Amino acid sequence: MDILITGGPVYTHIDDNKVLTNHARGTWATRLGEHLQNHGHSITMVINSEYKHYRDYCIERASEMNAAVMTAAVINYICTDPYEGKMPTNLDEINLTLTRAPYIIDEMRKQNPNLTLIGCKLTSREQPENTIVKAQQLMARARCHAVVANDKTNLKKKMLCFPDGAVLYYNNEFRALNEEIRHIIEDKHYHNVQNLKLAAYRAQCEPLMQKLLDRYRDSFHSTYAGEDKQFGCLAVRGNDGTMLVTPRHKHPYIRVRDCVMVKVNHQKLLIETDGVKATMNAPLLQQFFDAHPKYPGVVHLHQFLDMGVPELPYAPPGTVRDSQRTILQPAFNIESHGFVAGVNENGHIHNVYV
């Protein structure tokens, strides 16, 4: 794959010789590039660059890349009227005008919607939960697949944040972090396609879906990027390998008629739906049904079960890594994500897992 990696400072000139910049060296970006190159990828590095050159180069190359990891410390304000020549040394005061620099990372997926985009967020003297919120805000704004977040008080402690709210923690574990980033870049994703014929299977699934919504609807509530969001999903088994699932985008008062009839094709990585896009967890839920045929329904919430329930490693929803894993137990937790459990015809999780 062709991967763009940026690192080090991105600065603005205030005269022909002086710059305003961030304190950064690009060491981690260089090591990440070496790690990805050792696994067969073609790497383009941009280290220590002037803002306008950085902006133009990144936007120009975005359409040519499969992935971009934007680790550079980009200056937030640029000088609109840099001093011509070299600043004199005999003045007591020099006034400069700084204007907010547009976010370059926001333009990357506008240029290439298929780009796998990983950003970085550095805070200073913030609590970890506040750093995570700011990383989530960046992720939502730029449509990143993940954001690496850390605080200046401990640059070796990094948090890898995902759009579903999951956070993986790395304390001076750069090799493990680089390996997870490689997995994100190499992940294969399922895609939604419409198949209106699936609507014929809805009626048989709706009564149990109504019970599941009544029981679990309020548990969808969560906080993401400082705002209230709806996370989690439900599924009811249908005939011929179909299932009725909650949609990708949910509102607090979701109804049965908002749900989507789907059929998953694991070979072609397709999610066929009779309407809007299904939850990204649909392939995993289908895998659960295939592994545990006695359960008529399954619930996935961003909470965790105890009582010895096994924990599986995290993988982004809607990827082959997440969806084609081996599912041995009818209930399990997913690291930093939540639980998945089969339910009976009354919508109850089996007693041993509650």
MILUMTI-342068 format. One record per residue (C-alpha): residue in one letter; x, y, z. Coordinates in steps of 0.25 Angstrom, whole numbers, plus 5000, padded with zeros to 4 digits. Layout:
N
+--------+------+------+------+
| residu |    X |    Y |    Z |
+--------+------+------+------+
|      a |    X |    Y |    Z |
...
+--------+------+------+------+
***
This chain:
354
+--------+------+------+------+
| residu |    X |    Y |    Z |
+--------+------+------+------+
|      m | 5000 | 5000 | 5000 |
|      d | 5004 | 5015 | 4998 |
|      i | 5005 | 5022 | 5011 |
|      l | 5007 | 5036 | 5014 |
|      i | 5013 | 5039 | 5028 |
|      t | 5015 | 5053 | 5033 |
|      g | 5024 | 5057 | 5045 |
|      g | 5032 | 5067 | 5052 |
|      p | 5028 | 5082 | 5053 |
|      v | 5020 | 5090 | 5042 |
|      y | 5024 | 5104 | 5043 |
|      t | 5021 | 5118 | 5038 |
|      h | 5031 | 5129 | 5034 |
|      i | 5031 | 5142 | 5041 |
|      d | 5043 | 5147 | 5033 |
|      d | 5052 | 5141 | 5023 |
|      n | 5060 | 5134 | 5034 |
|      k | 5051 | 5133 | 5046 |
|      v | 5039 | 5123 | 5048 |
|      l | 5028 | 5121 | 5058 |
|      t | 5028 | 5106 | 5061 |
|      n | 5024 | 5095 | 5070 |
|      h | 5034 | 5086 | 5078 |
|      a | 5034 | 5073 | 5071 |
|      r | 5045 | 5064 | 5064 |
|      g | 5037 | 5054 | 5056 |
|      t | 5045 | 5042 | 5063 |
|      w | 5032 | 5034 | 5065 |
|      a | 5027 | 5037 | 5051 |
|      t | 5041 | 5032 | 5045 |
|      r | 5040 | 5019 | 5053 |
|      l | 5026 | 5016 | 5049 |
|      g | 5030 | 5018 | 5035 |
|      e | 5041 | 5008 | 5036 |
|      h | 5032 | 4998 | 5043 |
|      l | 5021 | 4999 | 5031 |
|      q | 5032 | 4999 | 5021 |
|      n | 5038 | 4986 | 5027 |
|      h | 5024 | 4980 | 5025 |
|      g | 5024 | 4983 | 5010 |
|      h | 5017 | 4996 | 5009 |
|      s | 5022 | 5008 | 5001 |
|      i | 5024 | 5020 | 5010 |
|      t | 5025 | 5035 | 5007 |
|      m | 5030 | 5043 | 5018 |
|      v | 5028 | 5058 | 5020 |
|      i | 5036 | 5063 | 5032 |
|      n | 5039 | 5078 | 5037 |
|      s | 5031 | 5086 | 5026 |
|      e | 5026 | 5100 | 5024 |
|      y | 5011 | 5101 | 5026 |
|      k | 5007 | 5105 | 5011 |
|      h | 5017 | 5095 | 5005 |
|      y | 5011 | 5084 | 5015 |
|      r | 4997 | 5088 | 5012 |
|      d | 4999 | 5087 | 4997 |
|      y | 5007 | 5074 | 4997 |
|      c | 4997 | 5067 | 5006 |
|      i | 4985 | 5071 | 4998 |
|      e | 4992 | 5068 | 4985 |
|      r | 4996 | 5054 | 4989 |
|      a | 4984 | 5050 | 4997 |
|      s | 4977 | 5044 | 4984 |
|      e | 4989 | 5035 | 4981 |
|      m | 4990 | 5029 | 4995 |
|      n | 4983 | 5017 | 5002 |
|      a | 4986 | 5023 | 5016 |
|      a | 4991 | 5035 | 5023 |
|      v | 4996 | 5036 | 5037 |
|      m | 4997 | 5051 | 5041 |
|      t | 5006 | 5052 | 5053 |
|      a | 5012 | 5065 | 5049 |
|      a | 5011 | 5076 | 5060 |
|      v | 5004 | 5087 | 5051 |
|      i | 5005 | 5101 | 5054 |
|      n | 4991 | 5106 | 5058 |
|      y | 4993 | 5121 | 5054 |
|      i | 5001 | 5126 | 5042 |
|      c | 5007 | 5139 | 5039 |
|      t | 4999 | 5147 | 5028 |
|      d | 5010 | 5158 | 5027 |
|      p | 5024 | 5153 | 5029 |
|      y | 5035 | 5163 | 5030 |
|      e | 5041 | 5165 | 5017 |
|      g | 5056 | 5161 | 5018 |
|      k | 5062 | 5159 | 5032 |
|      m | 5056 | 5166 | 5044 |
|      p | 5064 | 5178 | 5049 |
|      t | 5070 | 5176 | 5063 |
|      n | 5069 | 5191 | 5067 |
|      l | 5054 | 5191 | 5069 |
|      d | 5047 | 5191 | 5083 |
|      e | 5035 | 5185 | 5077 |
|      i | 5030 | 5178 | 5064 |
|      n | 5015 | 5175 | 5062 |
|      l | 5011 | 5162 | 5054 |
|      t | 4998 | 5158 | 5049 |
|      l | 4994 | 5143 | 5052 |
|      t | 4982 | 5136 | 5046 |
|      r | 4976 | 5123 | 5049 |
|      a | 4982 | 5112 | 5040 |
|      p | 4971 | 5103 | 5033 |
|      y | 4972 | 5089 | 5037 |
|      i | 4979 | 5081 | 5027 |
|      i | 4975 | 5068 | 5032 |
|      d | 4960 | 5072 | 5030 |
|      e | 4963 | 5072 | 5015 |
|      m | 4969 | 5058 | 5013 |
|      r | 4957 | 5050 | 5012 |
|      k | 4950 | 5060 | 5004 |
|      q | 4961 | 5058 | 4993 |
|      n | 4960 | 5043 | 4995 |
|      p | 4948 | 5037 | 5002 |
|      n | 4954 | 5023 | 5002 |
|      l | 4967 | 5028 | 5009 |
|      t | 4970 | 5021 | 5023 |
|      l | 4973 | 5033 | 5031 |
|      i | 4980 | 5033 | 5045 |
|      g | 4981 | 5046 | 5052 |
|      c | 4989 | 5051 | 5065 |
|      k | 4984 | 5060 | 5076 |
|      l | 4994 | 5066 | 5086 |
|      t | 4989 | 5073 | 5099 |
|      s | 4996 | 5080 | 5110 |
|      r | 4993 | 5078 | 5125 |
|      e | 4980 | 5071 | 5122 |
|      q | 4974 | 5060 | 5129 |
|      p | 4973 | 5047 | 5120 |
|      e | 4958 | 5048 | 5119 |
|      n | 4959 | 5062 | 5114 |
|      t | 4970 | 5058 | 5104 |
|      i | 4961 | 5046 | 5099 |
|      v | 4949 | 5056 | 5097 |
|      k | 4958 | 5065 | 5088 |
|      a | 4963 | 5053 | 5080 |
|      q | 4949 | 5049 | 5078 |
|      q | 4945 | 5063 | 5073 |
|      l | 4956 | 5063 | 5063 |
|      m | 4952 | 5049 | 5059 |
|      a | 4938 | 5053 | 5056 |
|      r | 4942 | 5066 | 5049 |
|      a | 4952 | 5060 | 5040 |
|      r | 4945 | 5046 | 5039 |
|      c | 4958 | 5039 | 5044 |
|      h | 4958 | 5024 | 5045 |
|      a | 4966 | 5026 | 5058 |
|      v | 4974 | 5037 | 5066 |
|      v | 4986 | 5035 | 5074 |
|      a | 4985 | 5044 | 5086 |
|      n | 4995 | 5048 | 5097 |
|      d | 4998 | 5059 | 5107 |
|      k | 5011 | 5067 | 5107 |
|      t | 5013 | 5063 | 5122 |
|      n | 5016 | 5049 | 5117 |
|      l | 5019 | 5047 | 5103 |
|      k | 5022 | 5032 | 5104 |
|      k | 5008 | 5029 | 5109 |
|      k | 4999 | 5029 | 5096 |
|      m | 4984 | 5026 | 5095 |
|      l | 4978 | 5020 | 5082 |
|      c | 4964 | 5025 | 5080 |
|      f | 4954 | 5019 | 5071 |
|      p | 4940 | 5025 | 5065 |
|      d | 4932 | 5015 | 5073 |
|      g | 4938 | 5021 | 5086 |
|      a | 4948 | 5010 | 5089 |
|      v | 4962 | 5014 | 5094 |
|      l | 4974 | 5005 | 5094 |
|      y | 4986 | 5009 | 5104 |
|      y | 5001 | 5009 | 5101 |
|      n | 5011 | 5012 | 5112 |
|      n | 5024 | 5013 | 5105 |
|      e | 5020 | 5002 | 5096 |
|      f | 5023 | 5008 | 5082 |
|      r | 5025 | 4995 | 5075 |
|      a | 5011 | 4990 | 5079 |
|      l | 5005 | 5003 | 5075 |
|      n | 5012 | 5003 | 5062 |
|      e | 5007 | 4989 | 5060 |
|      e | 4992 | 4993 | 5063 |
|      i | 4993 | 5004 | 5053 |
|      r | 4998 | 4994 | 5042 |
|      h | 4986 | 4986 | 5045 |
|      i | 4977 | 4998 | 5044 |
|      i | 4983 | 5001 | 5030 |
|      e | 4982 | 4987 | 5025 |
|      d | 4968 | 4985 | 5030 |
|      k | 4958 | 4980 | 5020 |
|      h | 4944 | 4986 | 5022 |
|      y | 4930 | 4981 | 5019 |
|      h | 4921 | 4990 | 5010 |
|      n | 4906 | 4992 | 5010 |
|      v | 4898 | 4990 | 4997 |
|      q | 4883 | 4990 | 4996 |
|      n | 4874 | 4978 | 4994 |
|      l | 4859 | 4982 | 4995 |
|      k | 4855 | 4967 | 4994 |
|      l | 4860 | 4965 | 5008 |
|      a | 4847 | 4973 | 5013 |
|      a | 4839 | 4960 | 5012 |
|      y | 4846 | 4954 | 5024 |
|      r | 4843 | 4966 | 5033 |
|      a | 4829 | 4962 | 5039 |
|      q | 4834 | 4949 | 5046 |
|      c | 4846 | 4957 | 5053 |
|      e | 4838 | 4969 | 5058 |
|      p | 4831 | 4964 | 5071 |
|      l | 4845 | 4960 | 5077 |
|      m | 4851 | 4973 | 5072 |
|      q | 4840 | 4981 | 5079 |
|      k | 4844 | 4973 | 5092 |
|      l | 4858 | 4976 | 5091 |
|      l | 4856 | 4991 | 5088 |
|      d | 4847 | 4992 | 5100 |
|      r | 4858 | 4985 | 5109 |
|      y | 4871 | 4991 | 5104 |
|      r | 4867 | 5004 | 5096 |
|      d | 4871 | 5013 | 5108 |
|      s | 4885 | 5006 | 5109 |
|      f | 4889 | 5011 | 5096 |
|      h | 4892 | 5025 | 5102 |
|      s | 4906 | 5029 | 5103 |
|      t | 4916 | 5041 | 5103 |
|      y | 4925 | 5043 | 5091 |
|      a | 4933 | 5055 | 5088 |
|      g | 4926 | 5062 | 5099 |
|      e | 4912 | 5060 | 5093 |
|      d | 4901 | 5050 | 5095 |
|      k | 4902 | 5038 | 5085 |
|      q | 4895 | 5025 | 5083 |
|      f | 4904 | 5013 | 5083 |
|      g | 4901 | 4998 | 5083 |
|      c | 4892 | 4989 | 5074 |
|      l | 4882 | 4978 | 5074 |
|      a | 4879 | 4967 | 5064 |
|      v | 4868 | 4957 | 5063 |
|      r | 4870 | 4944 | 5054 |
|      g | 4862 | 4942 | 5042 |
|      n | 4860 | 4931 | 5032 |
|      d | 4870 | 4928 | 5021 |
|      g | 4882 | 4934 | 5027 |
|      t | 4875 | 4948 | 5029 |
|      m | 4874 | 4956 | 5042 |
|      l | 4867 | 4969 | 5046 |
|      v | 4877 | 4979 | 5052 |
|      t | 4877 | 4993 | 5057 |
|      p | 4882 | 5004 | 5047 |
|      r | 4896 | 5010 | 5048 |
|      h | 4890 | 5024 | 5052 |
|      k | 4880 | 5023 | 5063 |
|      h | 4872 | 5033 | 5071 |
|      p | 4868 | 5032 | 5085 |
|      y | 4854 | 5027 | 5082 |
|      i | 4857 | 5017 | 5071 |
|      r | 4845 | 5008 | 5067 |
|      v | 4844 | 4995 | 5060 |
|      r | 4841 | 5001 | 5047 |
|      d | 4854 | 5008 | 5047 |
|      c | 4862 | 4995 | 5048 |
|      v | 4868 | 4989 | 5035 |
|      m | 4867 | 4975 | 5030 |
|      v | 4880 | 4970 | 5026 |
|      k | 4888 | 4958 | 5020 |
|      v | 4903 | 4957 | 5021 |
|      n | 4912 | 4952 | 5010 |
|      h | 4925 | 4949 | 5017 |
|      q | 4932 | 4944 | 5004 |
|      k | 4929 | 4957 | 4997 |
|      l | 4929 | 4966 | 5009 |
|      l | 4915 | 4971 | 5007 |
|      i | 4904 | 4975 | 5016 |
|      e | 4891 | 4974 | 5008 |
|      t | 4880 | 4983 | 5014 |
|      d | 4866 | 4986 | 5011 |
|      g | 4867 | 5001 | 5014 |
|      v | 4877 | 5010 | 5021 |
|      k | 4891 | 5005 | 5025 |
|      a | 4892 | 4995 | 5036 |
|      t | 4900 | 4995 | 5049 |
|      m | 4915 | 4993 | 5046 |
|      n | 4914 | 4981 | 5055 |
|      a | 4905 | 4974 | 5046 |
|      p | 4915 | 4964 | 5041 |
|      l | 4919 | 4960 | 5055 |
|      l | 4905 | 4958 | 5059 |
|      q | 4903 | 4949 | 5047 |
|      q | 4916 | 4941 | 5051 |
|      f | 4910 | 4940 | 5065 |
|      f | 4897 | 4934 | 5060 |
|      d | 4904 | 4924 | 5051 |
|      a | 4912 | 4920 | 5063 |
|      h | 4900 | 4919 | 5073 |
|      p | 4888 | 4915 | 5065 |
|      k | 4879 | 4913 | 5078 |
|      y | 4879 | 4928 | 5081 |
|      p | 4868 | 4936 | 5074 |
|      g | 4874 | 4949 | 5077 |
|      v | 4887 | 4956 | 5081 |
|      v | 4890 | 4969 | 5088 |
|      h | 4902 | 4977 | 5088 |
|      l | 4904 | 4989 | 5097 |
|      h | 4916 | 4998 | 5101 |
|      q | 4916 | 4992 | 5115 |
|      f | 4923 | 4980 | 5121 |
|      l | 4918 | 4967 | 5127 |
|      d | 4926 | 4960 | 5138 |
|      m | 4925 | 4946 | 5144 |
|      g | 4936 | 4941 | 5136 |
|      v | 4932 | 4944 | 5123 |
|      p | 4943 | 4943 | 5113 |
|      e | 4949 | 4956 | 5107 |
|      l | 4953 | 4957 | 5092 |
|      p | 4963 | 4966 | 5087 |
|      y | 4958 | 4979 | 5081 |
|      a | 4956 | 4981 | 5066 |
|      p | 4949 | 4992 | 5058 |
|      p | 4934 | 4989 | 5055 |
|      g | 4931 | 4985 | 5041 |
|      t | 4945 | 4979 | 5038 |
|      v | 4949 | 4965 | 5035 |
|      r | 4957 | 4965 | 5048 |
|      d | 4945 | 4968 | 5056 |
|      s | 4935 | 4960 | 5048 |
|      q | 4941 | 4947 | 5045 |
|      r | 4947 | 4944 | 5058 |
|      t | 4944 | 4930 | 5065 |
|      i | 4932 | 4932 | 5075 |
|      l | 4933 | 4920 | 5084 |
|      q | 4924 | 4926 | 5096 |
|      p | 4909 | 4931 | 5095 |
|      a | 4914 | 4943 | 5103 |
|      f | 4927 | 4951 | 5103 |
|      n | 4933 | 4964 | 5105 |
|      i | 4942 | 4972 | 5094 |
|      e | 4953 | 4979 | 5100 |
|      s | 4950 | 4994 | 5102 |
|      h | 4937 | 4993 | 5094 |
|      g | 4926 | 4985 | 5101 |
|      f | 4919 | 4972 | 5101 |
|      v | 4912 | 4963 | 5092 |
|      a | 4902 | 4953 | 5097 |
|      g | 4891 | 4944 | 5092 |
|      v | 4877 | 4946 | 5097 |
|      n | 4865 | 4936 | 5098 |
|      e | 4851 | 4938 | 5092 |
|      n | 4847 | 4948 | 5104 |
|      g | 4859 | 4957 | 5101 |
|      h | 4867 | 4952 | 5114 |
|      i | 4882 | 4949 | 5114 |
|      h | 4884 | 4936 | 5120 |
|      n | 4885 | 4937 | 5135 |
|      v | 4899 | 4932 | 5137 |
|      y | 4904 | 4945 | 5129 |
|      v | 4896 | 4955 | 5137 |
+--------+------+------+------+
***
